[in-house]
Every structure is written in C-alpha cells, then in structure tokens.
Amino acid sequence: LAGFEPTSDSAPFFSDDSEAEGTEELDGAPGQRPDDLSPSGVSRVRSVLTVSILCYINLLNYMDRFTVAGVLPDIERYFRIDDGKSGLLQTVFICSYMFLAPFFGYLGDRYNRKLIMSVGISFWSLVTLASSYTPKEYFWALLLTRGLVGVGEASYSTIAPTIIADLYVKEKRTQMLSIFYFAIPVGSGLGYIVGSKVDYAAKDWHWALRVTPGLGLIAVVLLLLVVQEPKRGAVEARPEHHLHQTSWVADVKALSKNLYFGIITCVTGVLGVASGVEASRRLRKRTPRADPLVCATGLLLSAPFLYLAIVFAQASTIATYVFIFLGETFLSMNWAIVADILLYVVVPTRRSTAEAFQIVLSHLLGDAGSPYLIGVVSDSLRKTDSYLWQFRSLQLSLLLCAFVAVGGGAFFLATALFIEGDRHRAENYAPSDDEPIAVPKSGRTARVPVSSVLI
C-alpha cells in the first residue's frame, strides 16, 4: 500500500470526495461511462431509487410530527397541562430544528451528505423512541426529547432536496421535487391517523410514538446500501388519555373525525402540490414569473376558505370539511414550487446552506412560535373552563392563520418582481480567478488582487 493515493473511489466515507463513487466501479473500464450514467455519476435506476428513499424518509418525518397531534388530547390529560403548554411541544421541536438547520446546511455543502443524513435519522429515531417512555411527572423530559428530534430532522431536511437537485434538472427536477414534497401532506395525514388509531388500539398514547422509530432505522439501512451521492452541480454542466368503554357506533363516529381530517389532509396535499406544479408549468410558457405568482395565488385563495372553515366549525360539520378541503388544497400549491425556486436562484455549492436559511426564516416567522402563541391567545381569551369557552377561545385564536396567509401571498407577489434577475445571476455565476494574495507593504503584509501586481 506504499505510495497509495486516495481517489474518489477510496476516499474516507465522511469526505466530500466520496460523492463521486467512481464510474470505474460501475462498468469496470476506467475513463468510460455507461450509457445510462448521467453527468452526476449516478445511473438512472439508482437516481429513481434515491428519490424514492428520500421520499420515504420525508414521509416518516412528517408522520412523526403529526403523530403527536393525533394523541394531543391524551397527552394533555396524562400530564395535566393546558393548551399553552401542549403548544410548547411543537415550539420546542421547531426551535431546535430551525436553529440547527444552518449548522447542517454548512456540513451538507462540504461533507458527505449520505453519512450526515444517516447519523441524523438514527439519532432522531432513538430520541423519538425514548420520548415514548416519559413518566407523567416529567413533562419537561418530553419537551427535551421533542426538542432533540429537531436535531435529526434538521440534518435531513436541509440536505435531501440538494441531492435531488444534483440528480435532475429543469422540468424533471420539478417533477421529482413535487413527488418528494407529496410526502408532506401524506405523511402529515398518516401521522394523524396512525397516532390516533394506535392510541385507540393500545389504549396508551405512548405506543403511538413507537411506530416511526423502527421505520426510521429501516430508512438508515436503505440510505447506506442504496443511495449514491451525486457529483455537486455536474448535472447542470457546472464545474464542480383516560378511556372508557363506549358502543361500537360511538367508537366509529369518534374515529371517523380523525379519519376524515387525515384523509382530507392527504388528498388535498396531493391535489394541491400536483395542481401547483401543473399551473406553474403552463404559466411558464407565458411569463418567467410563473412560480411566485402561482404561490401567491394559492395562499390568497386559501385564506378565505381557512377563515370560513374556522367560523363554521361549530355551525356545520359538512361546510367545515368543504372549506378545509378547499383551503388546504390551495395552501399546498406552493410546496414543491418554493423548493424549486430556492434551488434555481442559488449556485450548487451553496444550496444546503440556502436550504438551512430558508428553514430558519420560514419556521422563525411561522410554526416555531405559532403553536405556543395560539395556545397563549386561546388561554387569555377563555373566560371560564367550560367546554364552550375552551372551543370558542381556540376558534378565535386560530383565525390569525387566515390573515397570515394573506401576508404570505403579498410577499410572493413582491418576489415576482425580482425572480428573473435572481435566476439569471445564479445561472451565470462564475467564481473569480482574481483571488487576493499577500504582498509586503510598509513592513507589513497586505492582501491585494493578483491582477494588481501583474505586469
């Protein structure tokens, strides 16, 4: 082994150089590339498998988030907490998630992304499992473990979209990102359904939190064995509760509420993401500002339906579900498009960091403090502890969401004014070769451009 020089095929696993994972291994002939191997260094079949595994993991992430929502009433009764404290479960998670995102974004732009995701998902699975063994005297321990779950999710969410971006370009990338982000509404709905169903079957909400950890460990195995890191930017031709017995009819009626909401979330998410992508694809033929315009339209259309869904929550169940269906459909239109916008206005070597800052800003201005804020507003509006006021105070506090959606639509309209210039600058970005060098000056050294000292 004397004189052996590491190559992309033999570089340490944590090294960024391991991304290339060598075309020589794939066809046995150095310097030749198989016909089905793209410039990313990953075959078409392996690329599809990679996106499939990333979608599966994204599904698990959102299942885990909304499992807690499916058993939240049981958690409140178990720990004897109010709306404000239960809202902290999401706030603590989101805060750790968003503040750690820049760190993992930094790592994702510099080191082996597959290893970072594998370690993060393993940690997330173990911490989620640990949270299911929290005694009722230690609510703070549940808060701590939910916060630590954000560590694992931050390591994945900042990196996975950048791998897809390095596998596909243009319309194909948008299609793959839309599939990837289908996992958000589907996983959210499944988490709500699975959480409530497991809770009902086991008569213990703790078991609801023990479903996703096992599936997460399977995801780690798939990541390590199947996923292959693509070369960064190469595909773009760039250089490198207490229960009592009730009747069967009452059980079915109670469970149907969870099922209805979960099914609506799954269906509307799929419809919203698909319609958003299709609307953007068609509108791009008329204007390059199509993406932010579609996002703005979706948010502005969702606002009145979300408002009406909350207002009619007590008066009419059917009307409420109809308004929720329409509101969530329009709300879901921007998920895949936003990811695509972020990726095409940033150069490949900075995309993980950009994903990290997008996570920080979106959660900082959104769901990091909103569950706690809505819980506090609900508690402050409640005049008595009657069921009616518990419902009415929460109803009034949730109306804030509709007005925030209008604000989001306005910001997307503003984005449409700048999107063309930002995209043009990213596509034509070229690093300068005129790097500064150190030269002596008045007994000291100074850093000046190379061109200033060349004759």
C-alpha positions in Angstrom: 0.0 0.0 0.0 3.0 2.3 0.0 2.6 5.3 -2.1 -1.1 4.7 -2.4 -3.0 7.9 -3.2 -6.7 8.2 -2.3 -9.1 8.7 -5.1 -12.8 9.4 -5.3 -13.3 5.6 -5.0 -11.2 5.2 -1.9 -11.7 8.5 0.0 -12.9 8.4 3.6 -16.6 8.0 3.9 -17.1 11.4 5.6 -15.1 13.1 2.9 -16.8 15.2 0.3 -14.7 13.5 -2.3 -16.6 10.2 -1.8 -19.5 11.7 -3.7 -18.2 10.7 -7.0 -18.2 7.0 -6.0 -16.4 6.3 -9.2 -17.7 5.4 -12.6 -14.9 2.8 -12.9 -16.7 0.6 -10.4 -19.9 0.6 -12.4 -18.6 -0.6 -15.7 -15.1 -1.9 -14.9 -13.4 0.3 -17.6 -11.7 3.4 -16.4 -12.4 6.5 -18.4 -15.6 5.1 -19.9 -19.1 5.9 -18.7 -22.1 3.6 -19.1 -24.8 4.9 -21.5 -27.4 5.1 -18.6 -25.0 7.1 -16.4 -25.7 10.8 -16.2 -23.1 13.5 -15.5 -24.0 13.3 -11.8 -22.2 9.9 -11.7 -25.4 8.1 -10.8 -27.3 5.8 -13.1 -31.0 6.4 -14.0 -32.2 3.5 -12.0 -30.1 4.5 -8.9 -31.4 8.0 -9.2 -35.0 6.9 -9.1 -34.3 4.6 -6.1 -32.5 7.5 -4.4 -35.5 9.8 -4.8 -37.9 7.0 -3.6 -35.9 6.5 -0.4 -35.7 10.3 0.2 -39.5 10.5 -0.2 -40.0 7.6 2.2 -37.8 9.4 4.8 -39.6 12.7 4.3 -42.9 10.8 4.8 -41.6 9.4 8.1 -40.5 12.9 9.2 -44.0 14.4 8.8 -45.7 11.3 10.2 -43.6 11.7 13.4 -44.5 15.4 13.6 -48.3 14.9 13.4 -48.4 11.7 15.5 -48.2 14.0 18.5 -51.2 16.0 17.1 -53.2 12.8 16.8 -52.8 12.0 20.5 -52.5 15.5 21.9 -55.7 15.4 24.0 -54.4 12.2 25.7 -51.0 13.9 26.3 -52.8 16.9 27.9 -54.8 14.7 30.2 -51.8 12.5 31.1 -49.6 15.4 32.1 -52.5 17.7 33.2 -51.4 20.6 31.0 -53.3 23.3 29.2 -53.3 24.5 25.6 -50.3 26.7 26.1 -48.0 24.0 27.5 -49.1 21.5 24.9 -48.3 24.0 22.2 -44.8 24.1 23.5 -44.2 20.6 22.2 -44.3 21.9 18.7 -42.5 25.1 19.5 -39.5 23.3 21.2 -39.2 21.0 18.3 -39.4 23.7 15.6 -36.9 25.9 17.5 -34.2 23.2 17.7 -35.0 22.3 14.1 -34.6 25.8 12.7 -31.6 26.8 14.8 -29.6 23.7 13.9 -30.5 23.9 10.2 -27.7 26.3 9.4 -25.2 24.0 11.0 -26.3 21.0 9.0 -26.5 23.2 5.9 -22.9 24.1 6.4 -21.9 20.4 6.8 -24.1 19.5 3.8 -22.3 21.8 1.5 -18.9 20.5 2.5 -19.0 16.8 3.6 -20.7 13.5 2.7 -24.4 14.1 2.7 -25.4 10.4 2.9 -23.5 10.0 6.2 -24.8 13.2 7.7 -28.4 12.1 7.0 -27.8 8.5 8.2 -26.4 9.7 11.6 -29.2 12.3 11.9 -32.0 9.9 11.2 -30.6 7.3 13.6 -30.4 9.9 16.3 -34.0 11.1 15.5 -35.3 7.5 15.7 -33.7 6.7 19.0 -34.8 10.0 20.6 -38.4 9.6 19.4 -38.4 6.1 20.9 -37.0 7.5 24.2 -39.8 10.1 24.3 -42.4 7.4 24.4 -41.2 6.3 27.9 -41.7 9.6 29.6 -43.3 9.3 33.1 -46.2 11.7 33.9 -44.2 13.6 36.5 -41.6 14.6 33.9 -43.3 16.7 31.2 -40.0 18.6 30.8 -38.4 15.4 29.7 -41.0 15.1 26.9 -40.2 18.6 25.9 -36.5 17.9 25.9 -36.8 14.8 23.7 -39.1 16.5 21.3 -36.5 19.2 21.0 -33.8 16.7 20.3 -36.0 15.2 17.5 -35.4 18.5 15.7 -31.7 17.7 15.5 -32.3 14.7 13.3 -34.8 16.3 11.1 -32.6 19.4 10.6 -29.8 17.1 9.3 -32.2 15.6 6.7 -34.4 18.5 5.5 -31.5 20.8 4.7 -29.7 18.2 2.6 -32.2 15.9 0.8 -33.5 18.5 -1.7 -29.9 19.3 -2.7 -29.3 15.6 -3.6 -32.4 15.6 -5.9 -31.1 18.9 -7.4 -27.8 17.2 -8.3 -29.6 14.3 -9.9 -32.1 16.2 -12.2 -32.5 19.5 -13.9 -35.4 21.7 -15.3 -38.8 20.0 -15.7 -37.5 16.6 -14.4 -36.2 18.2 -11.2 -39.6 20.0 -10.7 -41.4 16.6 -11.1 -39.1 14.9 -8.7 -39.4 17.7 -6.1 -43.2 17.5 -6.4 -43.0 13.8 -5.6 -40.7 14.5 -2.7 -43.0 17.1 -1.3 -46.1 15.0 -1.7 -44.7 13.3 1.4 -45.5 16.4 3.5 -49.4 16.2 3.3 -49.5 12.5 3.0 -47.1 12.0 6.0 -49.0 14.6 8.0 -52.3 12.9 7.4 -50.9 9.4 8.0 -49.3 10.6 11.2 -52.6 12.0 12.5 -54.4 8.7 11.5 -51.7 6.3 12.7 -51.3 8.2 16.0 -55.0 8.2 16.9 -55.5 4.6 15.7 -52.5 3.1 17.6 -53.6 5.1 20.7 -57.1 3.7 20.4 -55.9 0.1 19.8 -53.3 0.1 22.6 -55.3 2.3 25.0 -52.0 4.1 25.6 -50.7 7.1 23.7 -47.1 6.2 24.4 -47.3 3.4 21.8 -48.2 5.9 19.1 -44.7 7.3 19.4 -43.1 3.9 18.9 -44.2 3.4 15.3 -41.9 5.7 13.3 -38.6 4.9 15.1 -38.5 1.3 13.7 -39.3 2.6 10.2 -36.6 5.2 10.6 -33.9 2.6 11.3 -35.0 0.8 8.1 -34.6 4.1 6.3 -31.0 4.3 7.5 -30.2 0.9 6.2 -31.6 1.9 2.8 -29.7 5.1 2.8 -26.4 3.3 3.4 -26.9 0.5 1.0 -28.8 2.1 -1.9 -28.3 5.8 -2.0 -25.3 7.1 -4.0 -24.1 10.6 -3.7 -24.2 12.6 -7.0 -21.5 15.0 -8.0 -22.4 18.5 -7.0 -23.7 20.6 -9.9 -22.4 18.2 -12.5 -25.8 17.5 -14.0 -26.1 21.2 -14.7 -22.8 21.1 -16.6 -21.1 23.2 -14.0 -17.6 22.6 -12.7 -17.7 21.2 -9.8 -55.5 9.6 27.8 -58.1 8.0 30.0 -60.5 5.8 28.1 -63.9 4.3 29.0 -65.9 1.7 27.2 -68.4 3.0 24.6 -70.7 1.4 22.0 -69.4 0.4 18.6 -71.3 3.1 16.8 -69.9 5.7 19.2 -66.4 4.4 18.5 -66.8 4.5 14.8 -68.3 8.0 15.0 -65.4 9.3 17.1 -62.7 7.6 14.9 -64.3 9.0 11.7 -63.4 12.5 12.8 -59.8 11.6 12.8 -60.1 9.7 9.6 -61.9 12.4 7.8 -59.3 15.0 8.7 -56.4 12.8 7.9 -57.9 11.7 4.6 -58.6 15.3 3.7 -55.1 16.3 4.5 -53.6 13.5 2.4 -55.9 14.1 -0.6 -55.7 17.9 -0.6 -52.0 17.8 -0.3 -51.6 15.6 -3.3 -54.1 17.7 -5.3 -52.5 21.0 -4.2 -49.0 20.0 -5.0 -50.0 18.5 -8.3 -52.1 21.4 -9.4 -49.5 23.9 -8.3 -46.8 22.2 -10.3 -49.1 21.9 -13.4 -50.3 25.5 -13.1 -46.7 26.7 -12.9 -45.6 24.6 -15.9 -48.4 26.0 -18.0 -47.9 29.6 -16.9 -44.1 29.5 -17.5 -44.9 29.5 -21.2 -46.3 33.0 -20.8 -44.2 34.5 -18.1 -40.9 33.7 -16.3 -42.5 34.9 -13.1 -44.9 32.0 -13.1 -43.6 30.3 -9.9 -44.1 33.1 -7.4 -47.4 34.1 -9.0 -48.8 30.6 -8.5 -47.6 30.5 -4.9 -49.2 33.9 -4.3 -52.5 32.8 -5.9 -52.6 29.7 -3.8 -52.1 31.5 -0.5 -54.5 34.3 -1.3 -57.2 31.8 -2.3 -56.6 29.6 0.7 -57.1 32.5 3.2 -60.9 33.0 2.9 -61.6 29.2 3.0 -59.4 28.7 6.1 -61.3 31.6 7.7 -64.7 30.1 6.8 -63.6 26.7 8.0 -62.9 28.1 11.4 -66.0 30.2 11.6 -68.3 27.3 10.6 -66.6 24.8 12.8 -69.5 24.6 15.3 -72.4 25.5 13.0 -72.0 23.0 10.2 -69.7 20.0 10.0 -70.1 19.4 6.3 -69.4 23.1 5.5 -66.3 23.0 7.7 -64.9 19.9 5.8 -65.6 21.5 2.5 -63.9 24.7 3.4 -60.9 22.8 4.9 -60.7 20.8 1.7 -60.5 23.9 -0.5 -58.3 25.8 1.9 -55.7 23.0 2.3 -55.7 22.4 -1.5 -54.8 26.0 -2.3 -52.4 26.1 0.6 -50.5 23.1 -0.7 -49.9 24.6 -4.1 -46.6 26.2 -3.2 -44.7 23.4 -1.5 -42.8 21.9 -4.5 -42.6 25.3 -6.3 -40.9 27.0 -3.4 -38.3 24.3 -3.2 -37.6 24.7 -6.9 -37.4 28.5 -6.7 -34.8 28.2 -3.9 -32.7 25.7 -5.9 -32.6 27.7 -9.1 -31.7 31.0 -7.6 -28.7 29.6 -5.7 -25.5 28.1 -7.1 -25.0 24.3 -6.5 -22.2 24.6 -3.9 -24.3 26.8 -1.6 -27.7 25.0 -1.8 -27.6 23.2 1.5 -26.8 26.4 3.3 -29.6 28.1 1.4 -32.0 25.4 2.4 -30.9 25.9 6.0 -31.5 29.6 6.0 -34.9 29.0 4.3 -35.8 26.6 7.1 -34.7 29.1 9.7 -36.6 32.1 8.3 -39.8 30.1 7.4 -40.0 28.5 10.8 -38.9 31.6 12.7 -41.7 33.6 11.1 -44.1 30.6 11.2 -44.5 27.5 13.2 -41.7 27.9 15.7 -43.8 30.1 18.0 -47.2 29.8 16.4 -48.5 26.8 18.4 -47.4 28.4 21.7 -48.7 31.8 20.5 -52.1 30.4 19.6 -52.3 28.5 22.8 -51.5 31.6 24.9 -54.0 33.7 23.0 -56.6 30.9 23.5 -55.9 30.8 27.2 -56.1 34.6 27.5 -59.5 34.7 25.7 -61.0 31.9 27.8 -63.4 33.4 30.4 -64.4 30.1 32.0 -63.2 26.5 31.9 -66.5 25.4 30.3 -66.4 23.3 27.1 -68.0 26.1 25.2 -65.2 28.6 26.1 -62.5 26.1 25.5 -63.8 25.7 22.0 -64.6 29.4 21.4 -61.2 30.7 22.6 -59.3 28.3 20.5 -61.5 29.1 17.5 -60.9 32.8 17.8 -57.1 32.4 18.2 -56.9 30.2 15.1 -58.4 33.0 12.9 -54.9 34.5 13.0 -53.8 31.9 10.5 -56.0 33.2 7.7 -54.6 36.7 7.9 -51.0 35.4 7.9 -51.8 33.5 4.6 -52.8 36.9 3.1 -49.5 38.4 4.2 -47.7 35.4 2.6 -49.4 35.9 -0.7 -48.4 39.6 -0.7 -44.7 38.6 -0.2 -44.9 36.1 -3.1 -46.2 38.9 -5.3 -43.2 41.0 -4.3 -40.9 38.1 -5.1 -42.3 38.0 -8.7 -40.7 41.4 -9.2 -37.1 40.1 -8.6 -37.3 36.4 -9.6 -35.9 36.9 -13.1 -32.9 38.8 -12.1 -32.0 36.4 -9.3 -32.3 33.4 -11.5 -30.2 35.0 -14.2 -27.4 35.8 -11.7 -27.4 32.2 -10.3 -27.3 30.6 -13.8 -24.4 32.9 -15.0 -22.4 32.9 -11.8 -18.7 32.3 -12.2 -16.2 32.3 -9.4 -13.5 34.9 -9.9 -9.9 33.7 -10.6 -8.6 37.0 -9.3 -8.1 35.8 -5.7 -6.3 38.1 -3.3 -2.6 37.3 -2.4 -0.4 38.6 0.4 2.3 41.1 -0.5 4.7 43.1 1.6 3.7 46.7 2.2 5.4 49.2 4.6 6.9 46.5 6.7 3.6 44.6 6.9 1.7 42.3 4.6 -1.4 43.3 2.7 -3.9 41.3 0.6 -4.4 42.6 -2.9 -5.9 41.1 -6.1 -3.5 39.2 -8.4 -4.2 41.5 -11.3 -2.9 44.5 -9.3 0.6 43.0 -9.1 0.8 41.6 -12.6 2.6 43.5 -15.3 
